[in-house]
Amino acid sequence: MRTETLHIRISPEEQERLKRIAGPRRLSVWCRRVLLDELAGGISIAQELLALRQELSAMGNNLNQIAKRLNAGEQVEIASKLPELDDLKARINRVLGRVR
């Protein structure tokens, strides 16, 4: 049973913006779910974003190594990495879709 009340002050513009974002849901219900991380995905989103950041960092390191080899005049095979990049892009888009 909910017995506690949380009061915040917002401007009329902020209230209209929140109502637009909340859509058909009651604003109090939507705010509660957002504040409790139920809409944004909570900790699962944070963990997935961390994993994606680590993958991006590793790919950035690989890209730097490829650039170094190309600048040294070596031939480098990169076509095999394109599906991996496509997969990472799709995962990032899925996470962003859950956050929006």
Backbone bond lengths (Angstrom), bond angles and torsions (degrees), N, CA, C in turn:
res aa  C-N    CA-C-N  psi(-1)  N-CA   C-N-CA  omega(-1)  CA-C   N-CA-C  phi
1 M - - - 1.438 - - 1.525 108.77 -
2 R 1.299 115.66 134.41 1.459 120.78 179.58 1.530 108.71 -87.40
3 T 1.331 115.43 118.22 1.461 119.61 -178.91 1.518 112.76 -120.05
4 E 1.338 116.87 -11.07 1.460 120.63 -176.47 1.525 110.24 -100.78
5 T 1.332 115.03 154.00 1.459 121.24 -179.87 1.516 109.04 -122.33
6 L 1.318 115.74 140.17 1.458 122.28 175.98 1.524 107.19 -117.20
7 H 1.324 116.91 124.75 1.464 120.85 -179.86 1.525 108.78 -113.42
8 I 1.313 116.21 132.20 1.462 121.32 172.84 1.523 108.09 -133.43
9 R 1.297 116.02 153.29 1.467 120.37 177.60 1.524 108.13 -106.66
10 I 1.322 114.81 133.23 1.456 120.78 177.84 1.520 108.03 -136.77
11 S 1.317 114.96 159.69 1.467 119.30 177.80 1.528 109.11 -78.50
12 P 1.327 117.34 162.32 1.471 119.71 176.08 1.531 111.91 -58.00
13 E 1.330 116.83 -36.17 1.467 120.31 178.97 1.533 110.51 -65.96
14 E 1.336 116.32 -41.69 1.463 119.74 178.57 1.527 110.62 -64.39
15 Q 1.319 116.72 -39.69 1.457 120.17 179.09 1.527 110.80 -63.03
16 E 1.320 117.77 -43.73 1.464 120.56 178.09 1.525 111.13 -62.87
17 R 1.310 115.46 -41.12 1.475 119.30 178.68 1.530 110.61 -62.37
18 L 1.334 117.01 -44.79 1.465 120.58 179.07 1.529 110.99 -63.14
19 K 1.317 116.84 -39.88 1.464 120.34 178.73 1.528 110.93 -63.26
20 R 1.341 116.55 -40.67 1.474 119.96 178.14 1.524 110.30 -62.80
21 I 1.328 116.08 -44.35 1.463 120.09 -178.35 1.524 110.80 -66.59
22 A 1.327 116.45 -41.02 1.470 121.09 -177.98 1.519 111.93 -67.79
23 G 1.321 116.44 -24.19 1.460 120.13 179.63 1.513 111.92 65.95
24 P 1.337 116.55 -134.74 1.469 119.31 -174.76 1.532 113.85 -75.62
25 R 1.333 116.76 -13.21 1.472 119.13 -178.85 1.518 111.00 -71.15
26 R 1.310 115.83 150.04 1.461 119.54 172.87 1.514 108.00 -61.90
27 L 1.316 116.42 139.17 1.463 121.46 -176.10 1.525 111.65 -59.21
28 S 1.311 118.36 -38.61 1.465 120.73 -179.53 1.526 111.24 -64.79
29 V 1.329 116.76 -39.85 1.465 121.03 179.55 1.528 109.72 -66.95
30 W 1.320 116.23 -45.74 1.464 120.69 -179.94 1.528 111.01 -61.96
31 C 1.336 117.23 -45.79 1.470 121.12 -179.92 1.523 110.89 -61.18
32 R 1.308 117.20 -42.80 1.466 120.72 179.83 1.522 110.22 -60.42
33 R 1.316 116.12 -45.29 1.470 119.47 -179.04 1.518 111.82 -65.71
34 V 1.331 117.65 -38.92 1.461 120.41 178.38 1.520 110.22 -67.14
35 L 1.322 116.92 -46.38 1.461 120.56 -178.57 1.523 112.34 -63.47
36 L 1.313 116.44 -29.61 1.462 120.32 179.06 1.527 112.06 -94.38
37 D 1.321 116.86 13.45 1.468 123.75 175.75 1.521 114.40 65.70
38 E 1.302 118.64 15.82 1.459 119.04 -178.10 1.517 112.40 -76.26
39 L 1.333 118.16 -32.55 1.460 120.07 -179.59 1.521 111.78 -83.38
40 A 1.311 117.13 -38.24 1.457 120.58 -175.49 1.524 112.38 -80.30
41 G 1.302 118.52 -9.12 1.459 120.26 179.22 1.507 112.24 98.47
42 G 1.319 117.30 -8.37 1.459 121.59 174.97 1.511 113.78 56.99
43 I 1.304 114.82 -138.87 1.462 121.56 -173.95 1.522 111.91 -64.89
44 S 1.342 117.65 -29.06 1.461 118.99 -179.36 1.522 111.14 -63.00
45 I 1.323 117.47 -37.84 1.469 121.03 177.45 1.522 109.35 -64.90
46 A 1.315 117.48 -46.17 1.464 121.10 -179.14 1.518 110.86 -60.13
47 Q 1.324 117.00 -42.73 1.463 120.27 -179.94 1.522 111.09 -65.99
48 E 1.318 116.47 -41.71 1.460 119.58 179.73 1.524 111.23 -66.79
49 L 1.334 117.06 -39.88 1.456 120.02 177.73 1.526 111.31 -63.38
50 L 1.321 117.13 -38.38 1.464 120.66 177.13 1.524 110.71 -63.06
51 A 1.323 116.40 -44.13 1.464 120.06 178.83 1.531 110.75 -63.14
52 L 1.332 116.91 -41.49 1.466 120.41 178.31 1.521 110.77 -64.40
53 R 1.327 117.29 -39.62 1.461 120.62 178.71 1.529 110.63 -62.66
54 Q 1.332 116.51 -39.93 1.461 120.04 178.63 1.529 111.00 -65.72
55 E 1.336 116.26 -41.00 1.463 119.53 177.10 1.523 111.39 -63.94
56 L 1.331 116.88 -42.57 1.462 120.69 178.37 1.524 110.89 -62.00
57 S 1.316 116.27 -39.36 1.458 120.29 178.35 1.531 110.93 -62.87
58 A 1.329 116.13 -44.40 1.468 120.19 178.48 1.523 110.84 -63.03
59 M 1.341 116.38 -40.92 1.468 119.28 178.43 1.518 110.89 -66.56
60 G 1.328 116.71 -36.98 1.461 119.98 176.30 1.521 111.34 -61.66
61 N 1.334 116.25 -41.11 1.462 119.85 176.81 1.525 110.67 -62.50
62 N 1.333 116.35 -43.33 1.464 120.24 178.13 1.527 110.90 -61.88
63 L 1.318 116.54 -41.71 1.465 120.73 179.36 1.527 110.90 -62.58
64 N 1.321 116.48 -41.02 1.471 119.90 177.13 1.517 111.27 -62.50
65 Q 1.333 117.13 -39.84 1.469 120.30 178.42 1.520 110.96 -66.41
66 I 1.329 116.29 -39.39 1.466 120.31 177.50 1.523 110.17 -63.23
67 A 1.335 116.46 -45.59 1.466 120.17 179.57 1.522 110.82 -60.78
68 K 1.317 117.28 -41.35 1.470 121.35 179.68 1.532 110.26 -61.65
69 R 1.347 116.05 -43.28 1.466 119.50 179.89 1.530 111.31 -68.13
70 L 1.339 116.84 -39.92 1.464 119.63 178.01 1.525 110.80 -63.95
71 N 1.332 116.72 -41.89 1.459 120.65 178.92 1.521 112.13 -65.57
72 A 1.327 116.41 -24.04 1.469 120.79 177.31 1.527 110.98 -85.58
73 G 1.343 117.03 0.60 1.459 120.44 176.70 1.513 114.38 91.54
74 E 1.308 118.53 5.80 1.462 121.24 -179.98 1.524 110.11 -81.93
75 Q 1.324 116.13 153.77 1.457 120.95 172.13 1.523 108.28 -89.02
76 V 1.317 115.18 138.64 1.464 120.19 -177.05 1.516 109.20 -129.14
77 E 1.337 117.05 134.38 1.466 123.34 177.24 1.522 108.18 -92.37
78 I 1.350 116.52 114.20 1.463 119.43 -178.89 1.529 113.07 -118.96
79 A 1.317 118.23 -7.47 1.469 120.82 -177.50 1.523 111.73 -59.31
80 S 1.325 117.24 -31.73 1.464 119.83 -178.74 1.525 112.49 -69.56
81 K 1.327 117.66 -16.42 1.466 121.80 -179.36 1.529 112.76 -87.99
82 L 1.330 118.01 -14.69 1.458 120.64 -176.54 1.532 113.61 -61.44
83 P 1.344 119.99 -42.01 1.467 118.92 176.66 1.540 112.16 -61.95
84 E 1.303 116.83 -35.63 1.463 120.87 177.93 1.531 110.51 -63.82
85 L 1.320 116.27 -40.82 1.466 120.16 177.40 1.530 111.17 -66.42
86 D 1.335 116.53 -40.62 1.464 120.39 177.71 1.528 110.93 -62.28
87 D 1.332 116.69 -40.98 1.461 121.21 178.79 1.526 110.78 -63.36
88 L 1.320 116.12 -43.63 1.464 119.99 179.93 1.534 110.49 -64.30
89 K 1.321 116.32 -41.11 1.468 120.41 178.07 1.523 110.52 -61.04
90 A 1.323 117.31 -43.01 1.465 121.22 179.46 1.527 110.73 -64.08
91 R 1.333 117.24 -41.24 1.472 120.01 178.74 1.519 111.18 -64.46
92 I 1.318 117.05 -41.76 1.468 120.57 178.58 1.522 109.90 -62.30
93 N 1.330 117.30 -43.46 1.467 120.96 179.44 1.525 111.56 -62.83
94 R 1.354 117.44 -38.57 1.470 120.15 177.26 1.523 110.86 -62.61
95 V 1.341 116.58 -44.83 1.468 119.98 -179.64 1.526 110.09 -64.41
96 L 1.319 116.67 -44.34 1.461 119.49 178.91 1.522 111.50 -62.23
97 G 1.309 117.09 -35.95 1.463 120.49 177.30 1.517 112.26 -63.83
98 R 1.328 117.27 -33.18 1.461 120.57 178.59 1.511 111.75 -76.68
99 V 1.331 117.79 -26.50 1.465 121.32 -178.09 1.516 110.74 -81.07
100 R 1.311 117.86 -36.80 1.472 122.34 -174.65 1.493 112.93 -63.98
